[in-house]
Amino acid sequence: MGTVRMNKAKEALSFFLRSLPQDIYFNIYSFGDGHRKVFEASSQYSNANLKTAQKEISTMKSDLGGTNIQGPLEAILKRPLLKGYPRQVFILTDGGVNNT
């Protein structure tokens, strides 16, 4: 993902986060040939956690190699569910996904 595409993805992610309902848990995974997550486990939506997420988003770069989605999806789906909260996964990508 080039710089322009990455900046657009970061803008979209920031907008998306600000539009989430208050009573949820969330996490952000960035991915390429590997993946990273913002929080060790999904965290409750709060001003402090939103600020942490926004700070992490601002430093994201397209430095993880190709767009391999299998690894992060497996990691996400292996996480235990939080009682009373359904798992919802939203994916933002440049469209050039490998190993779909």
N, C-alpha and C positions, 0 to 999 in steps of 0.2 A: 504494500500500500504506500503510495507516494505521499509527499507532504500535504498536498492539497486535499487528497482523499482522506488522509488521517485527520486533518483539521476539521473537515466536514463531519467525520464520524465523532470526533470529540465534541463538536457543537451539538450534534444530535443527541449524544449521550447525556450531556449536561442538561439540555432541555427536557429530555425524558425523565431524568432523576427529579427535577423540580416539579414534574407533573404527577408524581406518584402519590397515592393516598398515604395518610399518616400512619395507619395501623398495619404496617407490613414489616417484613424483614427483607434485606436485600444484600447483594454482593455484586462485585464487578470482576469479571475475568477478562484479561487481555490475552490474546492468543496469536500464535504464529506457528513456528516449529516447536515451541514450548508454550507454556502459559503461566500467568501470574494472576493472583487475586488480591483485591484491596484489603479485605478482612479475612482473618483466619477462618471464621464461620460467618454465615449470614448474620447481619447486625440489624437491630431495630432501627427503623427510620426515625431520625431525630436531627435537629439542627447541627449538632456536633458531628454525627456520622455523615451527614450530607456535606458538611464542610471538609471533612477528611476525604471523602470520595471526590469532591470537586478539585481538591488539591492534587490528588493522584491523577485525575484525568488531565489536568493542565500539564503534567510532566510526561504523559504517555508519548511514545515515539513509535514509529513503525520499524522496530528493531528486533522483532522476534522471528524473522524469516518469513516463510510462506504462510498461507492461510490454511493451516491444518486444524480442522475443527473437532476431530474425533477425540483427542486427548482431553481438552477442556470439557467437552460434553460428558465423557465418561466420569471425569472427576466430579462434576456437578451432580450427575445422577447417582453417584455412589454416596453422596452426603445424606445423612439421615434427615427425614422430613421433620419439620417443626409441627407439633401437634396443633391442629386448628388452622394451619396455614398451608394451602395447596402450593405445590411447586409450579412456578411459571418461569420459563426461560425465554428471554428475548435476545435475539442475536443481531448485532450490527456488524456488517462486513462490507468490504469493497466489491463483493460479488465473485471474486476469484477464489472460491473455496476449493481446497483439495480434500480428498478422501471423504466425500459426502456419503 
